[in-house]
Amino acid sequence: MGKKGFRDLIVWQKAKDLAVTIYRVSEEGALSRDYGLCDQIRRSAVSVASNPFLLHRERSAGRTEDATSDCL
């Protein structure tokens, strides 16, 4: 990846957009009233966006074997 950061990764950009969309959708309707389910869905969306960042960080530190298997 060279000098590029994780924010330059298309996969991270799409995952972030998905998380933002999920937060918006979960603010309304029946889902917003089911706090447990709403919270779980939101945390999952954030987790998906975090995986490319974590992989990038581990690869930048030279730990590719552990990083790749942890994100699968």
Secondary structure, 3 states (H helix, E strand, C coil): CCCCCHHHCHHHHHHHHHHHHHHHHCCCHHHHHCHHHHHHHHHHHHHHHHHHHHHHHHHHCCCHHHHHHHCC
